[in-house]
């Protein structure tokens, strides 16, 4: 009887739990239906307001602009990196990601309404014609630049390959304006630039576009050939003022220096959306010591590379705290209407840390001196300063940004000088040991979703 009673009790308890689960599911279902009904009521309200504006506003509104404004308002309420892109903005973003376009090969800045040449890109129509850094562009095809935004001015200089554009330029020391007739060509923006620093290879990665990994591979081969493997003390990878770009390229760049282990993981809202990217055997530098330079404008993909190499102790990270953008955006094409850039995941360094609104703390902190006249113009704001940014735990743990100034004269670049000293063994900072060669190659099974490294 006792045994039967226990079995019956268990059966009754089980039935009770089943009933509770069923009731809970019913309550959940009812709440979901109620929530859906509330959403549709709100959408009906939106429709009513749109119709009222369309018919009764004092002037006939542009209906397409009304809709786009509503979409922008909705998306911008999410976080600073999600955005609706109209057709033109989507094309511009696609050009930036591909790193090539029809144009003249000039990097320009706008200061107080004046369009100034930051630098001509080598081997382009601009550099071949003799346009110089510091030149002021006054007219484009006979039209005054004054009154244009930076994007509008750039749009006028870009165009179909083999078409011409006329620039009127003001140059210091020249009493009269200079006129240049340039023919647009296919401009490939160098994502990677390298130079020899005696016995050290210096590589600057400016952005993570489709060109980045291939540019890095060529730069390493070139520096190794010019300096000589036996004389080469190591590499400086300069990620300062690199605002990021493609996730797949940041994985390939990190993998270029690693033989094994996790590079980065991304986690979305649901557990099944987690992705893990692992390194494959094969270090392009053959284990040479590496110093990575970062500052307050090193963000996103640049932080993935710095975080991966730092966590694996493959590089010494020097400079100042990075920006702190630890989120991943997916770009969704919306037919002919443009696209949606939507934050869909957070990324985590190999040790499992999120740098969202915190940034990467360098192994050796070196704050670059900023000239007095530029102190108000240098951005010191990080992700944590952006309105509506994704939180990362307690707000008190979030970190502010750091200076993003890099001198144009390498002789005045204290962060670069410190990196060179560290690689040459001239100075040893107590906070960070001298870079050590990478461990011996170990075969690692690539992750299922890992992009293939090019040979």
C-alpha positions in Angstrom: 0.0 0.0 0.0 2.8 2.4 0.9 4.5 1.7 -2.5 1.2 2.3 -4.4 0.6 5.5 -2.4 4.0 6.9 -3.4 3.4 6.1 -7.0 0.0 7.7 -6.9 1.5 10.8 -5.2 4.1 11.0 -7.9 1.5 10.7 -10.6 -0.6 13.4 -9.0 2.4 15.7 -8.5 3.3 15.1 -12.2 -0.2 15.9 -13.3 -0.1 19.1 -11.2 3.1 20.2 -12.8 1.8 19.5 -16.3 -1.3 21.5 -15.6 0.8 24.4 -14.3 3.0 24.3 -17.4 -0.1 24.3 -19.6 -1.6 27.2 -17.7 1.6 29.1 -17.9 1.8 28.5 -21.7 -1.8 29.8 -21.9 -1.0 32.9 -19.9 2.1 33.5 -22.1 0.0 33.1 -25.2 -2.6 35.5 -24.0 0.1 38.1 -23.1 1.6 37.7 -26.6 -1.8 38.2 -28.2 -2.4 41.3 -26.1 1.0 42.7 -26.9 0.4 42.1 -30.7 -3.0 43.9 -30.4 -1.3 46.8 -28.7 1.3 47.0 -31.5 -1.3 47.0 -34.2 -3.3 49.7 -32.4 -0.1 51.8 -32.4 0.4 51.2 -36.1 -3.1 52.2 -36.7 -2.4 55.4 -34.8 0.6 56.0 -36.9 -1.5 55.6 -40.1 -4.1 58.0 -38.8 -1.5 60.7 -38.0 0.3 60.2 -41.4 -3.1 60.6 -43.2 -3.9 63.7 -41.2 -0.6 65.3 -42.0 -0.9 64.3 -45.6 -4.3 65.9 -46.1 -4.4 68.8 -43.6 -0.9 70.2 -43.2 -0.6 73.9 -44.2 1.6 72.9 -47.2 1.6 69.7 -49.2 4.3 67.5 -47.6 6.6 65.2 -49.4 5.1 61.8 -48.5 8.2 59.8 -49.1 10.2 62.2 -46.8 7.6 61.8 -44.1 7.9 58.0 -44.2 11.7 58.1 -44.3 11.7 60.5 -41.3 9.4 58.1 -39.4 11.7 55.2 -40.2 14.8 57.2 -39.2 13.2 58.1 -35.9 12.4 54.5 -35.2 15.8 53.2 -36.0 17.8 56.0 -34.4 16.0 55.2 -31.1 17.8 51.9 -30.9 21.6 52.8 -30.7 24.0 55.2 -32.4 25.2 52.6 -34.9 21.8 51.4 -36.3 20.6 53.5 -39.2 18.3 53.6 -42.2 20.3 54.2 -45.4 18.5 55.8 -48.4 19.6 54.6 -51.8 22.5 57.2 -52.1 23.8 56.5 -48.5 23.7 52.8 -49.2 25.8 53.2 -52.4 28.3 55.4 -50.5 28.6 52.8 -47.8 29.1 50.1 -50.3 31.9 52.1 -52.0 33.6 52.6 -48.6 33.5 48.9 -47.9 34.9 47.9 -51.3 37.6 50.6 -51.0 37.4 51.6 -54.7 35.5 54.1 -56.8 35.8 56.4 -59.8 37.5 59.6 -58.8 40.7 61.7 -58.6 42.5 60.2 -55.6 42.4 63.1 -53.2 41.8 62.8 -49.4 40.1 66.1 -48.3 39.0 67.8 -45.2 36.6 70.7 -44.6 37.7 73.3 -42.1 35.4 76.4 -41.6 33.9 75.9 -45.0 37.3 75.6 -46.7 38.0 72.4 -48.7 41.6 71.4 -48.1 43.7 68.6 -49.5 44.7 66.3 -46.7 46.9 64.3 -49.1 46.9 63.0 -52.7 46.9 59.2 -52.9 50.0 58.0 -54.7 49.8 56.8 -58.3 46.4 58.5 -58.9 45.4 61.4 -61.3 45.7 63.9 -58.4 49.3 62.9 -57.4 50.4 62.6 -61.0 49.1 66.1 -61.8 51.0 67.6 -58.9 48.3 68.4 -56.4 49.9 68.8 -53.0 48.9 68.4 -49.3 47.6 71.8 -48.0 46.2 72.9 -51.4 42.8 74.6 -51.1 40.2 73.6 -53.6 38.1 76.8 -54.5 36.2 75.6 -57.5 35.0 72.2 -59.0 34.0 72.4 -62.7 33.7 76.2 -62.4 31.3 76.1 -59.4 32.4 77.6 -56.1 33.0 75.1 -53.3 32.0 77.6 -50.7 28.6 76.6 -49.3 29.0 72.9 -50.0 29.2 70.2 -47.4 32.2 67.9 -47.4 30.0 65.0 -48.8 28.7 67.3 -51.5 32.2 68.3 -52.6 33.4 64.7 -52.6 30.4 63.7 -54.7 31.2 66.3 -57.3 34.8 65.0 -57.7 33.7 61.4 -57.9 32.2 60.1 -61.1 32.4 57.8 -64.1 35.8 56.6 -65.0 37.5 58.4 -68.0 35.4 61.6 -67.5 37.1 64.9 -66.7 36.8 67.4 -63.9 38.4 70.8 -63.6 39.7 72.0 -60.2 40.8 75.6 -59.4 43.3 75.4 -56.5 44.8 78.0 -54.2 48.3 77.2 -53.1 50.5 78.9 -50.5 53.2 81.0 -52.1 51.4 81.2 -55.5 49.9 84.6 -56.2 47.3 83.2 -58.7 45.0 80.2 -58.5 46.2 77.1 -60.3 43.9 75.1 -62.6 44.0 71.4 -63.1 42.1 69.3 -65.6 42.0 65.7 -64.3 40.6 62.5 -65.8 38.8 60.3 -63.3 40.1 56.7 -62.9 39.4 53.7 -60.8 40.8 54.7 -57.4 41.7 51.9 -55.0 42.0 53.5 -51.5 45.0 51.8 -49.9 43.7 50.3 -46.7 47.3 49.4 -45.7 50.5 51.4 -46.0 53.9 50.4 -45.0 57.4 51.9 -44.7 60.8 50.8 -43.4 61.9 52.2 -40.1 65.6 51.0 -40.3 65.3 47.6 -38.7 61.5 47.7 -38.0 58.6 47.2 -40.4 55.9 49.8 -39.9 52.4 49.0 -41.2 49.4 51.3 -40.9 46.0 49.8 -41.3 43.6 52.7 -42.0 40.4 50.8 -42.5 39.0 47.3 -42.8 37.7 47.2 -46.4 37.8 44.3 -48.9 41.4 45.3 -49.7 42.8 45.1 -46.1 44.0 41.5 -45.7 45.6 41.3 -49.1 47.2 44.7 -48.5 48.6 43.5 -45.2 50.0 40.3 -46.8 51.8 42.3 -49.5 53.1 44.8 -46.9 54.7 42.1 -44.8 56.3 40.5 -47.8 57.7 43.8 -49.0 59.1 44.8 -45.6 60.6 41.4 -45.1 62.3 41.6 -48.5 63.6 45.2 -48.0 64.9 44.9 -44.5 65.9 41.2 -44.5 64.6 38.5 -42.2 67.9 38.4 -40.3 67.9 42.1 -39.6 64.1 42.7 -39.0 63.5 43.3 -35.3 59.7 43.2 -35.6 56.6 44.9 -36.8 54.5 47.9 -35.7 50.8 47.6 -36.6 49.3 51.1 -36.4 45.6 51.0 -35.8 45.3 54.5 -34.5 42.3 56.5 -35.9 41.1 53.3 -37.6 37.3 53.4 -37.2 36.7 49.8 -38.2 34.9 48.2 -41.1 34.4 44.6 -42.1 34.3 41.9 -39.5 35.6 39.2 -41.8 38.7 41.3 -42.6 39.4 41.9 -38.9 39.4 38.1 -38.5 41.7 37.6 -41.4 44.1 40.3 -40.1 44.2 38.8 -36.6 44.7 35.3 -38.1 47.7 36.6 -40.0 49.6 36.8 -36.8 48.1 33.8 -34.9 48.6 30.1 -35.2 45.7 28.9 -33.1 43.0 29.8 -30.7 39.9 32.0 -30.7 40.0 35.3 -32.4 36.6 36.7 -31.6 33.0 35.5 -30.8 29.8 37.3 -31.5 26.5 36.8 -29.6 23.1 38.0 -30.7 19.8 38.0 -28.9 19.4 34.3 -29.1 21.9 31.6 -28.1 21.8 29.9 -31.5 23.1 33.1 -33.1 26.5 32.8 -31.4 29.5 32.7 -33.8 33.0 31.8 -33.0 36.0 32.6 -35.2 39.2 30.6 -34.7 42.7 31.0 -36.1 44.4 28.6 -38.4 48.1 27.6 -38.4 50.3 30.0 -40.3 51.9 33.2 -39.0 52.8 35.5 -41.9 55.5 37.2 -39.8 57.1 33.9 -38.8 56.9 34.8 -35.2 58.5 38.2 -35.3 57.7 40.5 -32.3 54.7 42.9 -32.8 53.6 46.1 -31.2 50.1 47.3 -31.9 49.4 51.1 -31.6 45.8 52.2 -30.6 44.2 55.5 -29.5 40.8 56.9 -28.8 39.7 56.6 -32.4 40.6 52.9 -32.7 37.2 51.3 -32.9 35.2 48.1 -33.8 37.2 45.9 -36.2 40.5 47.6 -35.0 39.6 46.7 -31.4 38.9 43.1 -32.5 42.5 42.8 -33.8 44.0 44.6 -30.8 42.0 42.5 -28.4 42.8 39.2 -30.0 46.6 39.8 -30.2 46.6 41.2 -26.6 44.7 38.3 -25.1 46.9 35.7 -26.9 50.0 37.7 -25.7 51.0 37.8 -29.4 51.6 41.6 -29.3 52.3 44.4 -26.9 49.5 47.0 -27.2 50.6 50.5 -26.7 49.0 54.0 -26.9 45.8 55.1 -25.2 42.4 53.5 -24.5 40.5 52.6 -27.6 37.0 53.8 -28.5 34.9 51.0 -27.1 32.6 50.0 -29.9 31.8 46.3 -29.1 28.9 45.8 -31.3 28.3 44.2 -34.8 26.1 45.7 -37.5 24.4 43.7 -40.2 23.6 45.5 -43.4 20.3 44.5 -44.9 19.5 45.6 -48.5 16.0 46.9 -49.0 15.7 46.6 -52.8 15.9 49.9 -54.6 15.0 51.8 -51.3 18.5 51.6 -49.8 19.3 49.5 -46.8 19.1 49.0 -43.0 22.3 48.9 -40.9 21.1 47.1 -37.7 23.1 46.2 -34.6 22.6 42.4 -34.3 25.3 41.2 -31.9 28.0 42.1 -29.4 31.5 40.8 -29.9 33.8 39.4 -27.3 37.6 39.1 -27.2 39.2 35.6 -26.8 39.1 35.9 -23.0 35.4 36.5 -23.1 35.5 40.2 -22.4 33.1 42.7 -24.0 34.8 46.1 -24.7 31.5 47.8 -25.3 31.6 51.3 -23.8 34.9 50.3 -22.1 37.5 50.0 -24.8 40.8 48.2 -24.7 43.3 49.2 -22.1 46.8 49.2 -23.6 49.6 47.2 -22.0 51.7 50.3 -22.1 49.8 53.6 -21.8 51.4 56.6 -23.6 49.4 59.8 -24.1 50.4 61.7 -27.1 50.9 65.5 -26.5 48.4 67.6 -28.4 49.4 71.1 -29.7 47.6 73.9 -27.9 45.9 75.1 -31.0 44.4 71.7 -31.7 43.2 70.7 -28.2 39.6 71.8 -28.9 39.5 70.0 -32.2 40.8 66.6 -31.1 38.0 64.1 -30.3 38.4 62.5 -26.8 34.9 61.0 -26.7 34.4 57.2 -26.7 31.4 55.0 -27.2 30.3 55.6 -23.6 29.8 59.3 -24.6 27.3 58.5 -27.4 23.7 59.1 -26.6 21.7 55.8 -26.6 24.8 53.5 -26.6 24.4 49.9 -25.6 25.1 49.5 -21.9 27.8 47.1 -20.7 26.9 46.1 -17.1 27.0 48.9 -14.5 27.3 52.4 -15.9 30.0 53.1 -13.4 32.3 50.6 -15.1 32.1 52.4 -18.4 35.1 54.3 -19.6 35.5 57.6 -21.3 37.6 58.0 -24.5 41.2 59.1 -25.0 43.0 61.5 -27.3 43.1 60.6 -31.0 45.8 63.0 -32.2 48.6 61.6 -34.3 51.4 64.0 -35.4 52.1 64.1 -39.2 55.8 64.3 -38.4 57.0 60.9 -37.2 59.8 62.6 -35.2 57.1 64.1 -32.9 55.1 60.9 -32.5 55.9 59.7 -29.0 53.8 56.6 -29.3 55.6 55.5 -32.4 59.0 56.3 -30.8 58.1 54.2 -27.8 57.1 51.3 -30.0 60.4 51.5 -31.9 62.4 51.6 -28.7 60.5 48.6 -27.3 61.1 46.5 -30.4 64.8 47.4 -30.4 65.3 46.8 -26.7 66.3 50.4 -26.1 63.7 50.8 -23.3 61.8 48.3 -21.3 58.6 49.5 -19.6 57.9 47.8 -16.3 54.2 47.5 -17.2 54.9 45.3 -20.3 57.7 42.9 -21.1 59.5 43.1 -24.4 57.6 41.4 -27.2 58.4 37.7 -27.5 58.3 35.6 -30.6 55.1 33.7 -31.3 54.9 30.1 -30.1 55.7 27.3 -32.5 53.0 26.6 -35.0 50.3 24.2 -33.8 47.7 22.7 -36.2 44.3 23.9 -35.3 41.0 22.7 -36.7 39.3 25.7 -38.3 35.9 26.7 -37.1 33.0 25.9 -39.3 32.2 29.5 -40.1 35.8 30.7 -40.3 36.8 32.6 -43.5 39.5 31.0 -45.5 43.0 32.6 -45.4 44.3 33.4 -48.8 47.7 31.9 -49.9 
